[in-house]
């Protein structure tokens, strides 16, 4: 089955599921709003499969995410708003418009020039859509906090509100950490939360300057932490013991063993 017939098959399945006569009752009850949590879940499952490096799982999860797009397209078609072809066509036009160095007059641009050109074009698009002239226009309020912090910082950087070197970014993290410690000593929960927020924002800024995706970096660390702790659970289970039966020092000993063992396994791959 080639890609065209595969997409057509998925569209046909979606149409059957939404058939008022013989369709699926659950699918018939859905709206664009009700699909939001499922779409977010599928996007995270794609990310998890990619992080795990499992091609079969990546293919499967991408299919589930594609189905979400097809579902929205079907709902749009039923409401005479748009269909899948209109979605794809508009996206193709937008990408061509935002890549004049590829689809227009050929130019040899640096990565920095391409990024600046991209932001300039997006800014012009927002102006054409009648949005206000705030640099933050178009950033959704309900984005995950790490992603929103990254986007806010990138937009502010486009108008010069950014450090040009890494050193002051690192210094800012030390400053924010000291302020967290001050509020912990003062035992003011509201201020502790505010200062931890500032610290996290500064760490996202460091990731941006280091050209590291903070969400991806944290996902990898979460995966690593889970693997190591599950290794400890496995070792203890073989001894008919549980983590809560051990002292923190004993758990730390097992943690160091887990790091050594799993790092050794990874190095052999």
Secondary structure, 3 states (H helix, E strand, C coil): CCHHHHHHHHHHHHHHHCCCCCCCHHHHHCCHHHHHHHHHHHHHHHHHHHHHCCHHHHHHHHHHHHHHHHHHHHHHHHCCCCCHHHHHHHHHHHHHHHCHHHHCCCCCCCHHHHHHHHHHHHHHHHHHCCCCCCCCCCCCCCCCHHHHHHHHHHHHHCCCCCCCCCHHHHHHHHHHHHHHHHHHHHCCHHHHHHHHHHHHHHHHHHHHHCCCCHHHHHHHHHHHHHHHHHHHHHHHHHCCCCHHHCCHHHHHHHHHHHHHHHHHHHHCC
